[in-house]
């Protein structure tokens, strides 16, 4: 059965592949699973039909038969569990890969998202300014310092590429344009390795085609 995922009809990321459906697309491409995409508008995301799939009115969602999932991390984990190629066979290595998935979403991503949102949600506050942004940047650097030390000169976080790397690369890509990731050559190279994978390129091209079609339509 071919699963169906949802994605933005007009993605606010400008086709840069940073919307969270990109994580699911990449995972499906890595395991060779065909999939359909249902595009939803911002207004449709808040309607009852979509909220029945995603109670918070966001994307992506994943439907396969009578199974409906939301949250990109949960969806990628489901794909990795259902198909080979994203989680190691060895039980301990598998557990470590899952740990890195959680680390990407729970430890590394939150300060990045806060920094992304600050100019939009805090700009009218009296305390917003260079000091506030510098504080947020340093919170990101604290995590990147630790991640950079752990990765060292390895290609991937735990030997072979896994769902943990997929999620971490996608999180680190959110730093594009901030000028922070470039301070860490090994992390920049790590992201570039992820982006060079054929499955990533297929997923990126697919989501970009949606944005281009919407732009020209």
Long-range contacts (C-beta under 8 A, 24 or more apart in sequence): 1-64, 1-65, 2-34, 2-35, 2-36, 3-28, 3-33, 3-35, 3-36, 3-62, 3-63, 3-64, 4-35, 4-36, 4-37, 4-38, 4-62, 4-63, 4-64, 5-35, 5-36, 5-37, 5-38, 5-60, 5-61, 5-62, 5-63, 5-75, 6-37, 6-38, 6-39, 6-40, 6-50, 6-53, 6-54, 6-59, 6-60, 6-61, 7-37, 7-38, 7-39, 7-40, 7-59, 7-60, 7-207, 7-210, 8-39, 8-40, 8-42, 8-59, 8-210, 9-39, 9-40, 9-41, 9-42, 9-44, 9-210, 9-214, 10-41, 10-42, 10-211, 10-214, 11-207, 11-210, 11-211, 11-214, 14-211, 15-207, 15-208, 15-211, 15-212, 15-215, 16-176, 17-173, 17-203, 17-204, 17-207, 17-208, 18-170, 18-173, 18-174, 18-176, 19-59, 19-207, 20-58, 20-59, 20-60, 20-72, 21-59, 21-60, 21-72, 21-207, 22-170, 22-203, 22-204, 22-207, 23-60, 23-72, 23-73, 23-75, 23-76, 23-166, 23-167, 23-170, 24-60, 24-62, 24-72, 24-75, 24-76, 24-79, 25-203, 25-206, 25-207, 26-166, 26-170, 26-199, 26-200, 26-203, 27-75, 27-76, 27-79, 27-80, 27-86, 27-163, 27-166, 28-79, 28-203, 29-198, 29-199, 29-200, 29-202, 29-203, 30-85, 30-86, 30-166, 30-197, 30-199, 31-79, 31-80, 31-82, 31-83, 31-84, 31-85, 31-86, 32-83, 32-85, 33-79, 33-83, 37-206, 37-210, 39-210, 73-101, 73-102, 73-105, 73-167, 76-101, 76-163, 76-166, 76-167, 77-101, 77-163, 80-162, 80-163, 86-162, 86-163, 86-166, 87-162, 87-163, 88-159, 88-160, 88-162, 93-158, 93-159, 96-158, 96-164, 97-158, 97-162, 97-163, 97-164, 98-163, 98-164, 99-164, 100-157, 100-158, 100-162, 100-164, 100-165, 100-167, 100-168, 101-163, 101-164, 101-167, 103-164, 103-168, 104-164, 104-167, 104-168, 104-170, 104-171, 105-167, 105-171, 107-143, 108-143, 108-144, 108-147, 108-168, 108-171, 108-172, 109-171, 109-174, 111-136, 111-139, 111-140, 111-142, 111-143, 112-140, 112-171, 112-174, 112-175, 113-174, 114-139, 115-139, 115-140, 115-178, 116-174, 137-178, 137-180, 140-175, 140-178, 140-180, 141-180, 141-183, 144-180, 144-181, 144-183, 144-184, 144-187, 147-187, 148-184, 148-186, 148-187, 151-186, 151-187, 151-190, 152-186, 153-186, 155-190, 155-193, 156-190, 156-193, 161-194, 161-197, 165-194, 166-194, 169-194, 169-195, 169-200, 170-194
